[in-house]
Amino acid sequence: MASKKVIVVFGATGNQGGSVARAILEDKDICVRVATRDVTKPAAVALQDLGAEVVKCDLNSKEDVNGILKGAYGAFLVTTYWDDFNQEKEIKQGKTVADASKQLGLEHVVYSGLENVKKLTKGKLEVPHFDGKGEVEEYFWSIGVPMTSVRIAPYFENFLNLWKPVKASDGDYYNLMLPMKDIPMDGICIADIGPAVASIFRSPEEFLGKAVGLSAEALTIQQYADILSKTLGKVVKDSKITPEAYEKLGFPGAKEIANMMRFYHMKPDRDVQLTHKLNPKVKSFSQFVSENKDNLLK
Ligand SMILES: NC(=O)c1ccc[n+]([C@@H]2O[C@H](COP(=O)([O-])OP(=O)(O)OC[C@H]3O[C@@H](n4cnc5c(N)ncnc54)[C@H](OP(=O)(O)O)[C@@H]3O)[C@@H](O)[C@H]2O)c1
């Protein structure tokens, strides 16, 4: 009997990797090997219970990365930025996986990339958590790794924490504080990323060498506010905050998010139609709000 293809999933104990690992685990012809720094953590044990092989691996260790990728057909890679705002670390980890993939002859890597905004705007705009991923995308392709980049829209789940509408101080309503202007912003539920990535792994010939922008839908801030108001039965308003005012809010990452919004004002390519083809069950923002009614207002 032919042995099954192995797909290694980095970040599987987190949002994106967890979604991808769960989706691929449904394919009985594939072995899912997940990477974690702590094989005893509940998220790792849960994946093991679902049939994944769980392997201790630190993305900062070339030895670990080479070890986990040995014998694999493919890999899904997501790297983190927001835990320590460390762009250099992200780039180094991405390049480590790219080098190992090349050396070991992986046939398909799906990388959670984003645009190199700094390069695209000739230095006018810097969005470090985009720029680093853009550099890694270019590196993967430049050394000839068969790779698809998935450029993932902001999670709808951001509305459960950072973007949660805030109670107004001057009346019975809530403010949605996002410097979007009138330009639609894409979004997607975390759980819907995995099935889309699994579809990409099933059609390498269609997606190798490409960047695919994943998005369930793109809405204006007024549309986001209207859906929240209608479903939650409370008035949610666009605060009309500008990027200039947003970056002065001063919390860690405020400037970066303001710049990310400035980049979204340039309408980067996110393909709603293709995303629905890759995952026909992808949820709308309205469905997301209905399912999270109790956690959406501060
Ligand atoms: N928030 C959004 O709307 C959005 C949208 C698009 C893209 N993104 C990007 O998504 C990325 C975060 O992804 P996420 O939300 O899936 O993150 P997450 O839920 O915080 O999960 C992070 C994962 O990375 C793993 N990890 C971290 N450091 C590691 C290391 N040194 N070695 C091995 N594994 C390591 C963790 O595994 P262990 O702890 O088990 O080792 C964990 O599974 C960010 O770079 C962000 O820019 C976010």
The ligand as an SDF file (V2000), in Angstrom:
LIG
                    3D

 48 52  0  0  0  0  0  0  0  0999 V2000
   -5.5480   38.9650   13.2420 N   0  0  0  0  0  0  0  0  0  0  0  0
   -5.8530   39.0350   11.9610 C   0  0  0  0  0  0  0  0  0  0  0  0
   -6.9050   39.5450   11.5870 O   0  0  0  0  0  0  0  0  0  0  0  0
   -4.8780   38.5100   10.9380 C   0  0  0  0  0  0  0  0  0  0  0  0
   -5.2420   38.4530    9.5800 C   0  0  0  0  0  0  0  0  0  0  0  0
   -4.3020   37.9860    8.6470 C   0  0  0  0  0  0  0  0  0  0  0  0
   -3.0470   37.5660    9.0680 C   0  0  0  0  0  0  0  0  0  0  0  0
   -2.7450   37.6160   10.4070 N   0  0  0  0  0  0  0  0  0  0  0  0
   -1.4020   37.1580   10.8220 C   0  0  0  0  0  0  0  0  0  0  0  0
   -1.5760   35.9380   11.5030 O   0  0  0  0  0  0  0  0  0  0  0  0
   -0.4230   35.6840   12.3030 C   0  0  0  0  0  0  0  0  0  0  0  0
   -0.8520   35.0290   13.5920 C   0  0  0  0  0  0  0  0  0  0  0  0
   -1.5030   33.8360   13.3020 O   0  0  0  0  0  0  0  0  0  0  0  0
   -2.5290   33.1960   14.3170 P   0  0  0  0  0  0  0  0  0  0  0  0
   -3.6300   34.1720   14.5690 O   0  0  0  0  0  0  0  0  0  0  0  0
   -2.8550   31.8430   13.7980 O   0  0  0  0  0  0  0  0  0  0  0  0
   -1.6080   33.1170   15.6360 O   0  0  0  0  0  0  0  0  0  0  0  0
   -1.8880   32.4720   17.0560 P   0  0  0  0  0  0  0  0  0  0  0  0
   -3.3000   32.0150   17.1790 O   0  0  0  0  0  0  0  0  0  0  0  0
   -1.3380   33.4190   18.0520 O   0  0  0  0  0  0  0  0  0  0  0  0
   -0.9890   31.1670   17.0210 O   0  0  0  0  0  0  0  0  0  0  0  0
    0.3920   31.2490   16.9620 C   0  0  0  0  0  0  0  0  0  0  0  0
    0.9480   29.8760   16.6360 C   0  0  0  0  0  0  0  0  0  0  0  0
    2.3310   30.0310   16.2910 O   0  0  0  0  0  0  0  0  0  0  0  0
    3.0730   29.0340   16.9680 C   0  0  0  0  0  0  0  0  0  0  0  0
    4.3970   29.5650   17.2660 N   0  0  0  0  0  0  0  0  0  0  0  0
    4.7300   30.7870   17.7330 C   0  0  0  0  0  0  0  0  0  0  0  0
    6.0680   30.8940   17.8770 N   0  0  0  0  0  0  0  0  0  0  0  0
    6.5860   29.7090   17.4910 C   0  0  0  0  0  0  0  0  0  0  0  0
    7.8960   29.1780   17.4250 C   0  0  0  0  0  0  0  0  0  0  0  0
    8.9770   29.8910   17.8010 N   0  0  0  0  0  0  0  0  0  0  0  0
    8.0550   27.9220   16.9820 N   0  0  0  0  0  0  0  0  0  0  0  0
    6.9840   27.1560   16.6240 C   0  0  0  0  0  0  0  0  0  0  0  0
    5.7130   27.6030   16.6600 N   0  0  0  0  0  0  0  0  0  0  0  0
    5.5200   28.8580   17.0940 C   0  0  0  0  0  0  0  0  0  0  0  0
    2.3060   28.7350   18.2340 C   0  0  0  0  0  0  0  0  0  0  0  0
    2.5870   27.3960   18.5750 O   0  0  0  0  0  0  0  0  0  0  0  0
    3.0590   26.8740   20.0390 P   0  0  0  0  0  0  0  0  0  0  0  0
    2.8340   28.0130   21.0230 O   0  0  0  0  0  0  0  0  0  0  0  0
    2.1870   25.6930   20.3020 O   0  0  0  0  0  0  0  0  0  0  0  0
    4.4830   26.5380   19.8710 O   0  0  0  0  0  0  0  0  0  0  0  0
    0.8550   28.9000   17.7820 C   0  0  0  0  0  0  0  0  0  0  0  0
    0.3590   27.6870   17.2810 O   0  0  0  0  0  0  0  0  0  0  0  0
    0.2490   37.0450   12.5300 C   0  0  0  0  0  0  0  0  0  0  0  0
    1.5120   37.0370   11.9270 O   0  0  0  0  0  0  0  0  0  0  0  0
   -0.6890   38.0360   11.8330 C   0  0  0  0  0  0  0  0  0  0  0  0
    0.0250   39.0740   11.2110 O   0  0  0  0  0  0  0  0  0  0  0  0
   -3.6250   38.0430   11.3370 C   0  0  0  0  0  0  0  0  0  0  0  0
  1  2  1  0
  2  3  2  0
  2  4  1  0
  4  5  1  0
  4 48  2  0
  5  6  2  0
  6  7  1  0
  7  8  2  0
  8  9  1  0
  8 48  1  0
  9 10  1  0
  9 46  1  0
 10 11  1  0
 11 12  1  0
 11 44  1  0
 12 13  1  0
 13 14  1  0
 14 15  2  0
 14 16  1  0
 14 17  1  0
 17 18  1  0
 18 19  2  0
 18 20  1  0
 18 21  1  0
 21 22  1  0
 22 23  1  0
 23 24  1  0
 23 42  1  0
 24 25  1  0
 25 26  1  0
 25 36  1  0
 26 27  1  0
 26 35  1  0
 27 28  2  0
 28 29  1  0
 29 30  1  0
 29 35  2  0
 30 31  1  0
 30 32  2  0
 32 33  1  0
 33 34  2  0
 34 35  1  0
 36 37  1  0
 36 42  1  0
 37 38  1  0
 38 39  2  0
 38 40  1  0
 38 41  1  0
 42 43  1  0
 44 45  1  0
 44 46  1  0
 46 47  1  0
M  CHG  2   8   1  16  -1
M  END
$$$$
